[in-house]
């Protein structure tokens, strides 16, 4: 994942992090789009994730959107309503 993220950052692509597999499939079929399905965190990965947070004191990029896609949508729409 780190290698992929570095490549995407260097090329300055427009990126959205999708957490719903069906939405990812639908969006990646649009012209000029590609989707990468990443495996879910297993128990060991979750432990490592929390260790990194406790040591560094910051959350990794895009952590706010770790919830379900529908919940992220409601959050973003509510921010626009104000």
C-alpha positions as CSV (number, residue, x, y, z in Angstrom):
1,X,0.0,0.0,0.0
2,X,2.8,2.4,0.8
3,X,4.3,2.0,-2.7
4,X,1.0,2.6,-4.3
5,X,0.3,5.7,-2.2
6,X,3.7,7.2,-3.0
7,X,3.1,6.7,-6.7
8,X,-0.3,8.3,-6.6
9,X,1.0,11.2,-4.6
10,X,3.9,11.8,-7.1
11,X,1.5,11.8,-10.1
12,X,-0.9,14.2,-8.4
13,X,-4.0,12.2,-9.3
14,X,-7.4,13.2,-7.9
15,X,-8.1,10.5,-5.3
16,X,-11.2,9.5,-3.3
17,X,-11.1,6.8,-0.7
18,X,-14.2,4.7,-1.1
19,X,-15.3,2.2,1.6
20,X,-18.1,0.5,-0.1
21,X,-17.2,-2.2,-2.6
22,X,-20.2,-1.8,-4.8
23,X,-19.7,2.0,-5.0
24,X,-16.0,1.4,-5.8
25,X,-16.9,-1.0,-8.6
26,X,-19.5,1.5,-10.0
27,X,-17.2,4.5,-9.9
28,X,-14.2,2.7,-11.3
29,X,-16.1,1.9,-14.5
30,X,-16.3,5.6,-15.4
31,X,-14.0,6.9,-18.1
32,X,-10.6,7.8,-16.8
33,X,-11.1,6.1,-13.4
34,X,-9.5,3.2,-11.8
35,X,-10.3,1.5,-8.5
36,X,-8.0,-0.5,-6.1
37,X,-9.7,-2.9,-3.7
38,X,-7.6,-3.3,-0.6
39,X,-8.0,-6.2,1.9
40,X,-9.7,-5.4,5.2
41,X,-7.6,-5.0,8.3
42,X,-7.1,-8.3,10.2
43,X,-6.6,-8.4,13.9
44,X,-2.8,-8.0,13.7
45,X,-3.1,-5.0,11.3
46,X,-5.5,-3.3,13.7
47,X,-3.0,-3.8,16.6
48,X,-0.2,-2.3,14.5
49,X,-2.5,0.6,13.5
50,X,-3.1,1.6,17.1
51,X,0.5,1.1,18.0
52,X,1.6,3.6,15.3
53,X,-1.0,6.1,16.4
54,X,0.1,5.9,20.1
55,X,3.7,6.3,19.1
56,X,3.3,9.1,16.6
57,X,0.4,10.9,18.2
58,X,-1.4,11.5,14.8
59,X,-3.8,9.5,12.7
60,X,-2.8,8.4,9.2
61,X,-4.2,10.3,6.2
62,X,-7.9,9.7,5.5
63,X,-8.6,8.1,8.8
64,X,-11.7,10.1,9.3
65,X,-13.3,8.1,6.5
66,X,-12.7,4.7,8.0
67,X,-16.4,4.2,8.6
68,X,-19.1,2.9,6.2
69,X,-19.5,4.7,2.9
70,X,-23.1,5.8,3.7
71,X,-22.0,7.4,7.0
72,X,-19.3,9.3,5.2
73,X,-21.8,10.5,2.7
74,X,-24.1,11.8,5.5
75,X,-21.2,13.6,7.1
76,X,-20.1,15.3,3.9
77,X,-23.6,16.3,3.0
78,X,-24.3,17.7,6.5
79,X,-21.2,19.9,6.2
80,X,-22.5,21.4,3.0
81,X,-25.9,22.2,4.4
82,X,-24.8,24.5,7.3
